[in-house]
């Protein structure tokens, strides 16, 4: 990404996916409740970003310096949108069909 951001996609069961932390400038999404399963994390700070492959987000965290404006069901921040989450948020049990985020 032009801002130097990185999106990481860790498969369920991997060491990175089992790490339930989320760095201060990141947004972290898990495919299972209570921060389990596939983990997608990013520090992209500019605009909408699209996941490598869509997922059902079942838990999420935002870093202490990061907000999440919404998870979108469609690519390029289209379709249904989730509520927003402020810095330092934790949601251990949610359900959002996710293809992109802002």
C-alpha positions, 0 to 999 in steps of 0.5 A: 500500500502507498502508506507502507501498510501491510495486510497479514492473513494467517490461517487457523492454527498458525502461530500468528493466528493464535496470537490474540494481541493486536498492535496499537496501529492495527485492526485485527479480525478473527474467523472464530469467536474469542479470537480464534481461527483465521486472523487477518490484521492490517496497519493500513491507514489510508482508505478502504482495504480489501481482504485477500479472500472474504471471511466471516468475522466472528471477533475483532480488536482495534489497536489503541491508536486505531479506529475501524469505521466499518466492515463491508460485505462487498469489495471496495467498501460496498454492501452492508456495513458493520457498526464502527469501533473506536480505538482499543475496542474488543469484540469477542463475539460478533458476526459480519460477512467481511470482504473489505474494511475502512 
